[in-house]
Amino acid sequence: MSARTSRALLGNVLVLIALALIAWALLRLHLGEAWWQGAPPARQSQIAMLATALYALACTTLWWRGRPRNDAASGDVAPILLVWSSQTGFARELAERSADALRGTGLPVRVRALHEVDAALLAGSQRALFIASTTGEGDPPDHALPFLRGVMATPPSLQHLHYGVLALGDRSYGHFCGFGHQLDQWLRQHGAHPLFDAIEVDNADPAALRHWQQLLGQLGGDASEMPDWSPAEYQPWTLLQREHLNPGSPGGAVYWLRLQPPAASVQWQAGDIAEIGPQHARPSARAWLDSQRFDADTLLDDGQPLLARVERSHLPSLVPPGDLPALLGALQPLPHREYSIASVMTDGAVELLLRRQLRADGTPGIGSGWLCDHAVVGEPVQLRLRRNDNFHGVAADVPLLLIGNGTGIAGLRAHLHERARSDARRTWLLFGERTAAHDFHFGEELQAMLASGTLARLDAVFSRDGAAHRYVQDRLLSEAATLRQWIDEGATILVCGSLQGMAPAVDAVIEQVLGTAGKEALLLAGRYRRDVY
């Protein structure tokens, strides 16, 4: 149980006790006792004064806990500025949810409406998230006008700011997410650095909002375990194969998985995402039910056994043993996890590459623990495909530069398979990991692609091997002339990998080599796109 839940439960108990005391006092009045008439005895006066003091203390405590905490700070961590712009209130609701999610990971947050944001606030913020609605044919919400006329008319330098945009809109209008894109472009043009590409939301699309929620967890340094705002509708895919790729690596264990779709009609392409519905290991879920005096095989109203429901849920800590209604009311579904797909449809299966993540106490994370340790080969895994149009490929005659690190090679490998099948020849892969001996994922396959001409160039750098260029950004900077040449020849850049380290470092190199205007031109043309996590 979280600290917030514990405090809420304690507060409810205290309120119930207070109500019981009030009811007891009123009952005495109802029974005709006249202790309130005349001068109150000293004992009653003391009780009254104590009750008044306790009431005042309770009110002060409630006010203190409920006061705006948007400007809270945590140690040396600067608060994230979370800005909303809304015509109907939906963006504000998402901002409040987003703030709770970030605070749940331990990050301080300040929330502001867009009309409350000025140049000084932007200058004092290191990271900012914008949730922006579009009204009509690409228009901003009414309350955004002071920001447009003030801050955007006399723009400050935003070189210090890292930001993200969630753009809300409706595809039935001509300028879909128009104001969100206007805000995104303004931030880029004045030096701000995008944490990730703008996320478009069509009519509150739940898949896009789940992706936003996943990124919020990543900003906190780990994936939040709070339930999804809108649970995915999964399908059962069969786990065909699982292999540990990097035994002996100084880094975390990396696994390769193949999953068979439930029907031939399922479709995906390079760049798309697999949303996984994780579960607890069946033996541990059954053992927990036994310890709480529940029958794991009890059939629920939906026809499924209780065990199946518990496997897919957070395990509550305060449930009366054997109280099935209380248990069902307390169960919260485990949140989804997202993974870049490492294959294309002609490969015959969805392939994933993931690193087993460990919590602070050493236990595996929700998603990676399920897929790497507990999911049984030959049995179903709950999976949903999500289109990721922003990271789809380019025509075979367009030069393509693929940049990634770690398990980010997964999303890039799908593009390589797609390019191989279309006989594309101008593809450059720049990949980084820890050691060549243990972490050159799909190394033999990549070398074969280089030999066949599918890859025109392969640059692999390994941070623990002591070479001159330890990271992908170092190698990219050393190849500045080649990068300029490829861009001049019309190349598109796709980056896949870590949100916290590699992606911003590569972004800085691209800006250093091409200049701010050059990078901006690539972004606006859709020739520089990222899938980061």
N, C-alpha and C positions, 0 to 999 in steps of 0.2 A: 504493500500500500504506500502511495506517495505521501510526502509530508503534507501536501495541500489537502489530500483526502483525510488524513488523520486529524488535521486541525478542523476541517469542516465537521467531522464526526464528533469531536470534542465539543465544538460550539453547539451542535444540535442537542447533545446530552445536557449541556448547561442550560439551554433554553427550556428543555423539558422539565428540568428540576425547578427552574424559576416559575414556570407555569403551574407546576404541582403545588408550590408554596402559595402562590396567589389563590389557587382553587381552595386550598385548605383555609386560608384567611376568609374568603368569601363564604365558605361553608359555615364558619363560626358565626358570621353575620346572619346567615339564613336561619341558624338555629336559635337566634334571639338573644345572644349574649350581648351585653351592653358595655363592653370594655372600652368602647371609643367615646362614651359620654363622660362629660365632666373633665376635670384636669387629669391628664394621663399620668399613670404611675411612672416612677423613674425608670422601671424596667422597660415599659412600653416605649417611653421616649428614647431610651438608648437603642432599642430595636429599630424604631422608626428612623433615627439618625443613621444607624448602620445600613439599613436598607437603602436610604437615599444616597449614601456614599457609594454603596455597591452599584446602584443604578447609574450614578454619574460615571463611575469607573468603567462600567460596561459600555456606556454610550461613547466614552472617550476611546476605548479600545476598538470598538466597531468603526468609529470615524478614522482612527489611525490606520487600521488595516484596510479600510476602503478608500483611503485618500488616493489621489492620482499618483501612480508610481512610475510615470513615463520617463522621468529624468533620473531614475535610479541608476546607480553605478555599482559595479562589483569589482573591488580591488582596483587593478590598473586597467581593466577592460572598459574602453569607452562605450557608452550606450549606442545601440543601433537606432538610427532615426527611421521610424516607420510612418510613411505619409500616405494618407488616403484622399481620394477625390471622387465624390459620389453624388449622383443625382437622385437616386432612389433609396440609398442607405446600404446597398449590398456591399460596396467597397469598404464602407466603414465597418460592417460586420466582419468581413474577411480580415481587416486590419486588426480588430480586437482578437480574433482567433489566432492570427499570426503572432501577435504580441504574446499571447499566452503560451504558444508553442515555443517561442524563443526563450521566454523566461523559464519554461520547463527544462531547457537544456542548460540553464544557469547564466544566460546572457541578459544583461540589462538592456532595457528598451525605453525609448521615448516615442510616444505616438502623437502625431499632429495632423490636423486637416491641412490640405494644400494651401488654403488661404492664410494659415498661420505660419507658413514657412517664409523666412526672409533670407537675405544673403548671409547675414551673420550666423544664422542657424546652420546653413549649409557649410559655411566656412569652419564651424566648430564641430562638424561631424566627419568621422572617418568612413563609416559605412551607412548606407541609406537604402531602404526598400520603398518602392512606390507602387501603390495599388490604385490604378487609374481607370475610371469608367469613361466610356464614350457615349454621347447622346446624339440622336439624329444622324446626320450624314458627316460623321467625323468630328463633331463639336465637343468641347470640354464641358463638364458640369458648370452650372452657373457660378458656384462659389470659387471656382478656379480662376476667375477673371482677374482678381487682384494679383495673383502670382504671375499670370501672363503679362499684365501691364507693368508690373513692377520688376520682379526678379528677372524674368525672361527678357525684358526690354533692355535692362542694363546688367548683362550677365557677369557674374563673378568668375574668377578662375577656379576650376574644380579639379585640378590635377591631383589633389590629395584624396579625392572621394572615390570609393568603390561602391557600386550600386547594383540593384536589380529592379526589374519592372514586371509587374503582373498587369497585363492589359485586358480589360473586360470589354466585351463588345457583342455584336450580333451580325453574323455573316449575311443576313438578308439585306443589310445596308451596304451601300457602295464602298464606304471607307471603313472597313472592318478594323476595330480597335484603333481608329484614327488618332485619338488624343493620346493614348498610351504610346503609340509609335512616335508621335510628335515629341512627347516628353523624353522618350528614349534617345531620339536623335539629338535633341537639344543638349542633353547631358553628355553624350559622346562628343559633340562638336566643341564643347567647352572643357574638354580634358578629363572628364570623369571616366573611370575604368569599369566596364560591366563585369560583374561577378559571373554572370551567365547571360545567354541571349534572352531577350524579352519573351515571356510566356504569354501566349494568346489564349483567352478563355471565351469560347463561343457559348453564350446563353448558359452560364454557370456550369460548363462541361465538367463533370466530376473527375474525369481522367486528368485534365489539365490542373485542377485544384489539388489532386493527390500528388502530382509532380511538384507543384509549388510547396506543398507541405513537406515532401521529401527533402527539398533543397533547404528549407528552414532548419530541419534537423541537422543537415550537413554543416550549416553555418555555425551551429553550436558545438561542432567538433565531433559529434556522434549522431547517429540517427535516433530521433525521438521515438519513444515507445508509446506515445499517446495514440489512441485509436484514430483511424482515418476519418476525416470529416464525411466522406461518402464512400463506403466500402465498395470494392470492385466486385463485379460479377465474374467469378472465375469459371474456368472449365478444367476438367481433370486431364492432365497430360501425363503420359507414362514416362517415368525416368528410365531411359535405356542404358545409360552408361555414366560412370563417374570415375575420374582419374586424378590422382594427386600429381601435379606437374613439377613441383619444385622441392622434393625432399633434399634436405641439407642446406637450403637457402637461409641466409641470415634474416630474411624477412618472413612475414606470415605465410602460412600454407596457402597455395593457390590450387584450385580445383577446376577441372574441365568437365562439363556435364552435357549430355545429349538428351533431349526430351521429344517424344513423339506426339504430334498433334492428335486430338480426339477425332478429327474428321478431315477428309481430304480438302474440304472447302476453305480451311483456315489459310489465310494469306498474310505475308509480311514481306518487307524488303529491307535492304541495308539501311541502317540508321534507326530502325524501329526498336521499341523497348519491350521487355518482358516484365510484367508485374507479377510477383510471386506472393501467394498467400501462405505464409509460414505456419508451422505447427510445432507443438511440443512433441518430443519423442513419446510414442504410445506407452511404453512401460512406465515412464515417469508420470504421465498424466493419469494412468490407472492407479499407480501407487498413491498419488495425491488424493484421488477420490476415495480410495480405501481408507486412508488416514483420516479423512473427514466424514467417514461413515456414510458414503453414498454408494449406490449400486451402479457401476459403470455401464451396465447393459440396460439400464432403464430406458424405455422408448419414450421419446418426447412427442409433442403434437405433430411435428413435421415428419415423424416416422424414423428419425435417426436416433441412435443410442446417445445417451448422455456423454459417453466417452468422446464421440466425434465432436460434439459442441465444445467440450473442455479442451480438446487438443488444439483448437483454433482460437483460444481465448487466453487473456491474461488470467493467472490464477489468483483469485482474491484471498486476502489474508484474514478478514474478519467476517466469516459466515458461520452461523450456528450449525454445528455438525448435524447432518441428516436433514436439514431444512431445504428441500428441493426448490420451492418458490423463491426463497431468499438467494440461493445460489444462482438460479437462472436470472434473477434481477440484477445480480452483481457482475455477471460475466460481461467483459468487454472484448471485442474481437482484436486479435493481434493485427498490427498495421502491416500494410503491404511493403514489399521491398522491390526496388527497381534494378534491373540489370540490362546492359547493352547486349543486343543479340549478336553473336559472333558468326552467324551463318546466313545463307540465303535459302530460298525455298527449294532450289534444285539440289541442295545438300540433303534434303529429305528429313531434316529435324531441326529444331531450335537448339543451338549450342550456346552455352553460357560459360564465362570465365569469371570466377570470383575468388576473392581472398577471404579466408576465415577471419572474421573480426572478433576481437576479444574485448570484453568489458574490463573496467578497472579491477574487478575481483578475479579476472582470469577466465571467467566463463564465456562461452561463445555467444555472439550476438544472435538476435532473433532469426533473421533471414539466413545468414551464412551458417549458423549452427544447424539449422534445419536441413539445408541443402548439402552441406559438407559432411555432416556427421549422422543425421538421423533418418533422412528420407531413404526409403528402401528401393533399391534397383528393381524394376519390374512393377512397382506400385505407383499410384497416381500422385502427382504434385499439382496443387491448385495454381493455375497460371492464366493470365490475361494479357493479350497483346495490345500495345498502345502505339498508334501511329505517331511518328516523330518527324513531321514534314520538314522541319527546319534542318534536319541532319540527313536528309535523303541525298542521293548521289547526283552526279552531273553526267552529261553526255560523254560518250566514249572518246570523242575528239577534243575534249577539254582537259588540259593538264590538271592534275590533282596532287596536292601536297597533303599527306596524312601525318599528323603529329600526335603522339600519345605516350603515356608512361604506364607502367604496371599493368593492371587488368584492363586499362583503357585500350589495349591492343585488340580487345574483343570487338568493339564497334568498328575499328579500322579494318580488321580482318574480313568482316562482312562486305565492306566496300571493295576490298581486294578480290574477293570471290566474284562479286558483281562485275568488276572491271575485267577479270579474266574471261568471263563468259561473253563479254561484249568485245573482246580482243582489243581493249584499250592498251596503249603502250607508254603513255606519258604519266607515270605515277611514281611519286617519290615518297618513301616511308621513312620517318624519323621517329625512333622508338627508344625509350629509356627504361632501365630496370636496375637491379642491384648487382648481380654477377652474371657473366656470360655462361659460366658452367652450370648454374642452377636455374636461372630466371629468363632465359631466352625463349619465351613462350612461342610455340609454333616455329621455332628457329629453322628446322629442316624444310618446312613448307615455304617459309619466306625465302630461303636460299634458292629453292627450286623455282620460285616465281622470278627471282632475279636472273637466274640462268635462262629462263624461258622468254624473258622480255616483258612479262606482265609488270614487273617492277623495273623502272628505268634506273632507280637508285635506291639503295638501302643504307641508312645510317643508324647503327645501333650503338648506344652508349650505356655504360654500366658504372654506376656511382661507386661501387666498392672495389673495382678492379684497378684503380690507380692511374687511369689514362688521363690525358691532358684535359679532355672534355668530360666532366662527370655527369652532366645533366643535359637533357634535350635542348634547353634554352641556350646552353653554352655552345653546343654544336651548331645550332641554328644561327647564332650570332657569328660564329666563325665562317659560316657559309652565306654571309650577307650578300655577296655579289651574285651567287647562284639564286638566292631568294628573289632578288630584284629581277633577275632575268626571267624566272618562271612567272612572276607577277606580270611583267611586261608582255609575256606571251599568252596571258589570259588565264593563268592558273587560279583555281579555287583552293582555299585552305580549310581543312576540317581538323578540329582538335578534339581529342577524346581522352579524358583522364581526370586527375584530381583537381577539385575546385580550390582547395586551400593552398597548394604549392605550385604545381606545374603550369596550370592554365594562366594565372596572372603573370607568371614569369615569362611565358612564351608571348603573351600579349604585349608585355613591355618591350621585348626584343623586336617584335613586328613593328611597333610604333617607333622604336629607335632606328630601325633600318629604313622604313618607308616614310617616316614622318607622321605627324598627327593627321594631316590632310590625306596622306596616302592610305593610312589605315581606315580613316573614315570613309573614303571612297569604296574600299573593299566591303566594308560593313553594309553600306547603303546598297551596293550592287548584289548583296547576298553571296559574295565570294569569300567571306571569312565567317565560319560558323562553328559552334562548339556544342559538344555534349559532355558536360562536366558533372561530377558527383563528389 
